[in-house]
Amino acid sequence: MSTVNLGERLFAWVTEEPNGNVSVVGAYVPQLGGHLPMIGRSLDHIMALQEFARAHKQNTGQRVWLREYKMVDNTEDL
């Protein structure tokens, strides 16, 4: 069995905004092209961004946590 995540699972650092909405945390990473959402298929890569998630929490006072998305719905092939 393959251990490669082909997109059935996504991991994201998310935050609860003051209005109650949950959104993906972003980080400014000039080496990678600027401001990027902290979401991806590799848990190892997302965990490597934990310091940015912690900084978001400290700077905003908002709740920040790691979320795993598992539901896949392929609605249309092109």
Rosetta blueprint (number, residue, H / E / L):
1 M L
2 S L
3 T L
4 V L
5 N L
6 L L
7 G L
8 E L
9 R L
10 L E
11 F E
12 A E
13 W E
14 V E
15 T E
16 E E
17 E L
18 P L
19 N L
20 G L
21 N L
22 V E
23 S E
24 V E
25 V L
26 G E
27 A E
28 Y E
29 V E
30 P H
31 Q H
32 L H
33 G L
34 G E
35 H E
36 L E
37 P E
38 M L
39 I E
40 G E
41 R L
42 S L
43 L H
44 D H
45 H H
46 I H
47 M H
48 A L
49 L L
50 Q H
51 E H
52 F H
53 A H
54 R H
55 A H
56 H H
57 K H
58 Q H
59 N H
60 T H
61 G L
62 Q L
63 R L
64 V E
65 W E
66 L E
67 R E
68 E E
69 Y E
70 K L
71 M L
72 V L
73 D L
74 N L
75 T L
76 E L
77 D L
78 L L
